[in-house]
Amino acid sequence: MKTDEGIPFTAIREASLLKHLKHANIVLLHDIIHTRETLTFVFEYVQTDLAQYMTQHPGGLHSHNVRIFMFQLLRALSYIHGHRILHRDLKPHNLLISYLGELKLADFGEERPLQTDSFTRRGGTDHCQGAGCIFIEMLQGSPAFAGGSDELEQLQNIWTVLGVPSEDSWPGVSLLPNYRPGELTCLRPHADSTLEQLSCKTGDLAQKMLRLVPTERISAQEALQHPYFSTLPAPIMHLRDAVSIFKVPGVCLETEFRDIWNPGQKLKSARLPAASCW
């Protein structure tokens, strides 16, 4: 810490928040050690994160494991939305993964408390859009909307899949360069898009999470009830917040395809303890 400036505000905010968030899918803060020069957060030890896990298993994850990870992510989001909190930095690097396959939402330095129901709904569906992008990335092994060299190219990548928004659904879109009013109508995704290539239940959930208009997106709580998760054991839907889904008999990760064909390379770079499900 810079002693003349005191404790960083983001650290105070994250510490006060995590002190009250107790959930199996949110990283646990054990202690805070404060000296004149340093502020040390002592968290539970979690072996890797989703970004590293996908790097170790390129080409897309096992469909069952994607379902397990997505259920836990939505469970965490539903919990923080219920506490009127936005994470605001949802990405694979901030989703920790234990050797069992437990997913834990981490890094709340950018979180924001919400004051009104309307913002809670809007912010929550923004989170679901981010979760939807992570969903697609786990399935196909590459980003859903790979970043372009500038913002307009990035938007073009998104609109190619999701359709071009209208001025009514995206106020201000007409101010963008090369705006053509006659072309800016809400389009359905192209037939050959990533979403159209997914199985029925998978594609339906992905489309509901990735809707361009925020008010049309599914919420985290609604997504947990989607038929996509119907293959999971029924008790998983009724767990207490602090209970891991891996406490339910029959819940475990499947061996990733890359590990089947390259067993000697399994998690070599992660330095993780041996685990039968990985």
C-alpha positions as CSV (number, residue, x, y, z in Angstrom):
1,M,0.0,0.0,0.0
2,K,1.0,3.6,-0.5
3,T,1.0,4.7,3.1
4,D,0.2,8.3,2.2
5,E,-3.0,7.2,0.5
6,G,-4.2,4.6,2.9
7,I,-6.1,1.5,2.1
8,P,-7.4,1.3,-1.5
9,F,-11.2,1.8,-1.7
10,T,-11.7,-1.2,-3.9
11,A,-10.0,-3.4,-1.2
12,I,-12.3,-2.0,1.5
13,R,-15.3,-2.6,-0.7
14,E,-14.4,-6.1,-1.6
15,A,-13.6,-7.1,2.0
16,S,-16.8,-5.7,3.4
17,L,-18.8,-7.4,0.7
18,L,-17.2,-10.9,0.9
19,K,-17.5,-10.8,4.7
20,H,-21.3,-11.1,4.2
21,L,-21.5,-13.3,1.1
22,K,-21.6,-17.0,2.1
23,H,-22.2,-19.3,-0.8
24,A,-20.7,-22.5,-2.1
25,N,-20.1,-20.8,-5.5
26,I,-18.4,-17.7,-4.2
27,V,-14.8,-17.7,-3.0
28,L,-14.5,-17.7,0.8
29,L,-12.5,-14.9,2.5
30,H,-10.9,-16.4,5.6
31,D,-9.0,-13.5,7.0
32,I,-7.4,-10.1,6.4
33,I,-3.9,-9.3,7.6
34,H,-3.2,-5.6,7.8
35,T,0.3,-4.1,8.3
36,R,1.6,-0.6,7.6
37,E,2.9,-1.7,4.1
38,T,0.5,-4.4,3.0
39,L,-3.1,-5.6,3.1
40,T,-3.3,-9.4,2.6
41,F,-6.5,-11.2,1.9
42,V,-6.4,-14.9,2.9
43,F,-8.8,-16.8,0.7
44,E,-9.7,-20.5,0.5
45,Y,-7.3,-22.3,-1.8
46,V,-8.8,-23.2,-5.2
47,Q,-6.5,-25.0,-7.7
48,T,-7.2,-23.3,-11.0
49,D,-9.6,-21.1,-12.9
50,L,-11.9,-21.6,-15.9
51,A,-9.6,-19.8,-18.3
52,Q,-6.7,-22.2,-17.4
53,Y,-9.1,-25.2,-17.5
54,M,-10.2,-24.4,-21.0
55,T,-6.6,-23.8,-22.1
56,Q,-5.7,-27.3,-20.8
57,H,-8.7,-28.8,-22.6
58,P,-8.8,-27.0,-26.0
59,G,-11.6,-27.5,-28.6
60,G,-14.5,-27.2,-26.2
61,L,-15.3,-28.9,-22.9
62,H,-17.4,-32.1,-22.3
63,S,-21.1,-31.1,-22.6
64,H,-21.8,-32.6,-19.2
65,N,-19.0,-30.5,-17.6
66,V,-20.3,-27.4,-19.3
67,R,-23.7,-28.0,-17.7
68,I,-22.1,-28.5,-14.3
69,F,-20.1,-25.3,-14.6
70,M,-23.0,-23.2,-15.9
71,F,-25.3,-24.4,-13.2
72,Q,-22.8,-23.2,-10.5
73,L,-22.2,-19.9,-12.3
74,L,-25.9,-19.1,-12.5
75,R,-26.3,-20.2,-8.9
76,A,-23.7,-17.7,-7.8
77,L,-25.2,-14.9,-10.0
78,S,-28.7,-15.6,-8.7
79,Y,-27.4,-15.3,-5.1
80,I,-25.6,-12.0,-5.6
81,H,-28.5,-10.5,-7.6
82,G,-30.7,-11.5,-4.7
83,H,-28.4,-9.4,-2.5
84,R,-28.6,-6.5,-5.0
85,I,-25.0,-6.8,-6.1
86,L,-23.4,-6.6,-9.6
87,H,-20.0,-8.2,-10.0
88,R,-19.2,-6.2,-13.2
89,D,-16.1,-8.2,-14.1
90,L,-17.5,-11.6,-15.2
91,K,-14.9,-13.6,-17.2
92,P,-13.3,-17.0,-17.1
93,H,-10.2,-15.8,-15.2
94,N,-12.5,-14.8,-12.3
95,L,-14.2,-18.2,-12.1
96,L,-12.1,-20.4,-9.9
97,I,-12.3,-24.2,-10.4
98,S,-11.4,-26.7,-7.7
99,Y,-10.0,-30.2,-8.4
100,L,-13.6,-31.6,-7.8
101,G,-15.0,-29.2,-10.3
102,E,-16.5,-26.7,-7.9
103,L,-16.8,-23.2,-9.5
104,K,-16.4,-20.2,-7.4
105,L,-17.0,-16.6,-8.4
106,A,-14.0,-14.4,-7.4
107,D,-12.5,-10.9,-7.6
108,F,-15.3,-8.5,-6.4
109,G,-13.1,-5.4,-6.7
110,E,-15.4,-4.0,-9.4
111,E,-18.7,-4.9,-7.8
112,R,-21.5,-2.3,-7.4
113,P,-24.5,-2.3,-5.1
114,L,-27.9,-1.6,-6.7
115,Q,-30.5,0.7,-5.4
116,T,-33.6,0.1,-7.5
117,D,-35.5,-2.9,-8.8
118,S,-35.3,-1.7,-12.4
119,F,-31.5,-1.5,-12.2
120,T,-31.4,-4.9,-10.5
121,R,-33.3,-6.5,-13.4
122,R,-31.2,-4.7,-16.0
123,G,-27.9,-5.4,-14.4
124,G,-28.8,-9.0,-13.7
125,T,-29.6,-9.6,-17.3
126,D,-26.3,-7.9,-18.3
127,H,-24.6,-10.5,-16.2
128,C,-26.6,-13.2,-17.9
129,Q,-25.4,-12.0,-21.3
130,G,-21.8,-12.2,-20.0
131,A,-22.5,-15.7,-18.6
132,G,-24.0,-16.6,-22.0
133,C,-20.7,-15.6,-23.7
134,I,-18.8,-17.9,-21.3
135,F,-21.3,-20.6,-22.0
136,I,-20.6,-20.5,-25.7
137,E,-16.8,-20.3,-25.1
138,M,-16.9,-23.5,-23.0
139,L,-18.9,-25.3,-25.7
140,Q,-16.9,-24.3,-28.8
141,G,-13.5,-23.7,-27.2
142,S,-13.1,-20.2,-28.5
143,P,-14.7,-16.8,-27.6
144,A,-18.3,-16.3,-28.7
145,F,-17.6,-12.9,-30.2
146,A,-13.8,-12.6,-30.7
147,G,-12.7,-9.0,-30.1
148,G,-12.0,-6.8,-33.2
149,S,-9.5,-4.0,-33.6
150,D,-12.0,-1.4,-32.5
151,E,-15.5,-1.1,-31.0
152,L,-17.3,-1.0,-34.3
153,E,-15.7,-4.2,-35.5
154,Q,-16.6,-5.8,-32.2
155,L,-20.2,-4.7,-32.6
156,Q,-20.2,-6.1,-36.1
157,N,-19.1,-9.5,-34.8
158,I,-21.9,-9.5,-32.3
159,W,-24.6,-8.3,-34.8
160,T,-23.5,-11.0,-37.3
161,V,-24.7,-13.6,-34.9
162,L,-27.4,-12.0,-32.8
163,G,-28.9,-9.6,-35.5
164,V,-28.7,-5.8,-35.8
165,P,-30.7,-3.9,-33.2
166,S,-33.2,-1.2,-33.9
167,E,-33.1,2.4,-32.5
168,D,-36.0,1.4,-30.2
169,S,-34.1,-1.5,-28.7
170,W,-30.7,0.2,-28.6
171,P,-31.3,4.0,-28.2
172,G,-28.4,5.9,-29.7
173,V,-27.4,3.2,-32.2
174,S,-28.3,5.7,-35.0
175,L,-25.3,7.9,-33.9
176,L,-22.8,5.2,-35.0
177,P,-20.8,5.8,-38.2
178,N,-22.3,4.3,-41.4
179,Y,-25.8,4.1,-39.8
180,R,-28.4,3.0,-42.4
181,P,-31.9,3.3,-41.0
182,G,-33.4,0.9,-43.5
183,E,-31.0,-1.9,-42.5
184,L,-31.3,-1.6,-38.7
185,T,-34.2,-4.0,-38.1
186,C,-34.1,-6.7,-35.5
187,L,-32.9,-9.8,-37.3
188,R,-32.9,-13.4,-36.2
189,P,-29.5,-15.1,-35.9
190,H,-28.2,-16.5,-39.2
191,A,-29.0,-20.2,-39.9
192,D,-25.3,-21.1,-39.9
193,S,-24.5,-19.2,-36.7
194,T,-23.0,-20.8,-33.6
195,L,-26.3,-20.7,-31.7
196,E,-28.2,-22.5,-34.5
197,Q,-25.7,-25.3,-34.5
198,L,-26.3,-26.2,-30.9
199,S,-28.7,-28.8,-29.7
200,C,-32.3,-27.7,-29.0
201,K,-32.2,-27.1,-25.2
202,T,-28.6,-25.8,-25.3
203,G,-29.3,-23.4,-28.1
204,D,-32.5,-22.2,-26.5
205,L,-30.8,-21.3,-23.2
206,A,-27.9,-19.6,-25.0
207,Q,-30.2,-17.5,-27.2
208,K,-32.3,-16.4,-24.1
209,M,-29.1,-15.3,-22.3
210,L,-27.7,-13.5,-25.3
211,R,-30.7,-11.4,-26.4
212,L,-29.6,-7.9,-27.5
213,V,-32.4,-6.2,-25.7
214,P,-31.7,-6.4,-21.9
215,T,-35.4,-6.6,-20.9
216,E,-35.8,-9.7,-23.1
217,R,-32.9,-11.7,-21.5
218,I,-33.5,-14.5,-19.1
219,S,-32.5,-13.9,-15.5
220,A,-30.1,-16.1,-13.6
221,Q,-32.9,-17.5,-11.4
222,E,-35.0,-18.2,-14.5
223,A,-32.1,-19.8,-16.3
224,L,-31.6,-22.3,-13.4
225,Q,-35.1,-23.6,-14.1
226,H,-34.4,-24.1,-17.8
227,P,-34.9,-27.6,-19.3
228,Y,-31.2,-27.6,-20.2
229,F,-30.5,-28.6,-16.6
230,S,-33.2,-31.3,-16.4
231,T,-30.6,-34.1,-16.7
232,L,-29.0,-33.1,-13.4
233,P,-30.2,-34.9,-10.2
234,A,-33.3,-33.3,-8.8
235,P,-31.9,-32.6,-5.3
236,I,-29.4,-30.2,-6.9
237,M,-32.3,-27.7,-7.4
238,H,-33.0,-27.4,-3.6
239,L,-29.7,-27.0,-1.9
240,R,-28.9,-24.5,0.7
241,D,-26.7,-21.6,-0.4
242,A,-23.6,-22.9,1.4
243,V,-23.9,-26.5,0.2
244,S,-21.8,-27.6,-2.8
245,I,-23.6,-29.3,-5.7
246,F,-21.0,-32.1,-5.3
247,K,-22.6,-33.1,-2.1
248,V,-25.4,-34.5,-4.2
249,P,-24.9,-38.2,-5.0
250,G,-24.0,-38.7,-8.7
251,V,-22.7,-35.2,-9.3
252,C,-19.2,-35.2,-10.7
253,L,-17.2,-34.1,-13.7
254,E,-16.8,-36.4,-16.7
255,T,-13.3,-37.0,-18.1
256,E,-12.5,-34.4,-20.7
257,F,-12.0,-35.7,-24.2
258,R,-8.4,-34.4,-24.4
259,D,-7.6,-36.4,-21.2
260,I,-9.0,-39.6,-22.7
261,W,-6.6,-39.4,-25.6
262,N,-3.6,-37.8,-23.8
263,P,-3.8,-39.2,-20.2
264,G,-0.1,-38.5,-19.6
265,Q,-0.6,-34.7,-20.2
266,K,-3.6,-34.4,-17.9
267,L,-3.4,-31.1,-15.9
268,K,0.4,-31.3,-16.2
269,S,0.8,-27.5,-16.1
270,A,-1.7,-26.9,-13.4
271,R,0.2,-28.8,-10.6
272,L,-3.0,-30.0,-9.2
273,P,-3.5,-33.0,-6.9
274,A,-4.7,-36.2,-8.6
275,A,-8.4,-36.5,-9.1
276,S,-10.3,-39.3,-10.7
277,C,-12.8,-37.0,-12.4
278,W,-10.1,-34.9,-14.0
